[in-house]
């Protein structure tokens, strides 16, 4: 009885550690897609909008300074620029207008 209880506690500990590391990885490293980078930025500022908000691609592409424009509807900062680096996509700027 004690061994099975101890194994469950150990398994729960390692699952918690792996989930924590996964969340840390998602928050620190750049995203594999531009939409995911926008949603990650929204998650930090407005968690409800990160899951329920609509993200659409804008008209500005390959801006040398800011990157590509994306619109996040129904959020405080609805204009979000993302740029691709060697590791993935990251948000370079966000605000209320281009």
Beta strands, then each sheet from edge to edge (+ up, - down):
strand 1: 55-57
strand 2: 68-72
strand 3: 79-84
strand 4: 89-95
sheet 1: 1+ 2- 3+ 4-
end
